[in-house]
Amino acid sequence: MVRDVDVRSIEDGVARMCMETNVLAPDDLIKALKKGMAEEEPGTAREIFRVLLENLEVARNENLPICQDTGMTVVFLDVGQDVHLAGGDVSEAVNEGVRRGYRQGYLRKSVVADPLRRMNTGDNTPAVIHFSVVPGDKVRVTVVPKGFGSENMSAIRMLKPTEGYEGIKRFVIDTIKNAGANPCPPIVVGIGVGGTFEKAALMSKEALTRPLGKPSGDENTRRMENDLLKEINKLGIGPQGLGGRVTALSVAVNTYPTHIAGLPVALNICCHVYRHASIEI
């Protein structure tokens, strides 16, 4: 039985999530920042956590963006195979939702139409849209406004299979060490391992939609997440790069089968403003 879903409902959801994610910090982020503050010694690092939490509260109370960089909008659309998208072009509906959300929410428009000529589009479109066809008759829409202070510090590496987990760890630690204060730590780290060049990058972005601190369901991957988090926090970069015990709040790893000759690894970094939201239609 095919179910009709009007694309205008997707547009409305995208508009609402663009505004909400840029203003309202989710409970899991607040909890993680409070935990990080408790783990720091009294002094600069703990005070930075206090200020970050205060900023989240001010944003919520005053209906202001948490950060001046309100991101380039990434949208994941998981479309049930028993859904008929009706009422127009779904990609245009998503982009109209972004236009409305950024206009009505008075959010900064940061997208340029051409990567070299740099003319601002004026409405934060186009979004980056990823489509997946999944079982069922629902549409799940996830919005991720991605700031570029952290996006610019992300990286991908095509490792040799013989480099194994130690190669992955070296790549992750070196990338974060070189990033230093630039991604506005404490950071959240999304990692994609396996697949192909583009699959690894997509998995690392998808990892940043996972509820903060939720571990992988796979035991080996879960151990990798825990170990990498410990190693990252040994770097001492600390909140805002001024030193401390907590450089990262969480590490999320997604994996996929790969070719016998390859070991692709992608690292997508998110700043402490961990913004994402989902709805099901």
HURALIN-V150924 format. One record per residue. N is the residue number from 1. BURIAL is + if it has 16 or more other C-alpha atoms within 10 Angstrom, else -. Layout:
# HURALIN-V150924
n = {N N}
burial = {BURIAL BURIAL}
This chain:
# HURALIN-V150924
n = {1 2 3 4 5 6 7 8 9 10 11 12 13 14 15 16 17 18 19 20 21 22 23 24 25 26 27 28 29 30 31 32 33 34 35 36 37 38 39 40 41 42 43 44 45 46 47 48 49 50 51 52 53 54 55 56 57 58 59 60 61 62 63 64 65 66 67 68 69 70 71 72 73 74 75 76 77 78 79 80 81 82 83 84 85 86 87 88 89 90 91 92 93 94 95 96 97 98 99 100 101 102 103 104 105 106 107 108 109 110 111 112 113 114 115 116 117 118 119 120 121 122 123 124 125 126 127 128 129 130 131 132 133 134 135 136 137 138 139 140 141 142 143 144 145 146 147 148 149 150 151 152 153 154 155 156 157 158 159 160 161 162 163 164 165 166 167 168 169 170 171 172 173 174 175 176 177 178 179 180 181 182 183 184 185 186 187 188 189 190 191 192 193 194 195 196 197 198 199 200 201 202 203 204 205 206 207 208 209 210 211 212 213 214 215 216 217 218 219 220 221 222 223 224 225 226 227 228 229 230 231 232 233 234 235 236 237 238 239 240 241 242 243 244 245 246 247 248 249 250 251 252 253 254 255 256 257 258 259 260 261 262 263 264 265 266 267 268 269 270 271 272 273 274 275 276 277 278 279 280 281}
burial = {- - - - + + + + - + + + + + + + + + + + + + + + + + - - + + - + + + - + + - - + - - - - + + - + + - - + + - + + + + + + - - - + + + + - + + + + + + + + + + + + + + + + + - - - - + + - + + + + + + + + + + + - + - + + + + + + - - - - - - - - - - + + + + + - - - - - - + - - + + + + + + + + + + + + + + + - + + + + + + + - - - - - - - + + + - + + + - + + - - + + + + + + + + + + + + + + + + + + + - + + + + + + + + + + + + + + - - + + - - - - + + - + + - - + + + - + + + + + + + + + + - - + + + + + + + + + + + + - - + - - - + + + + + + + + + + + + + + + + + - - -}
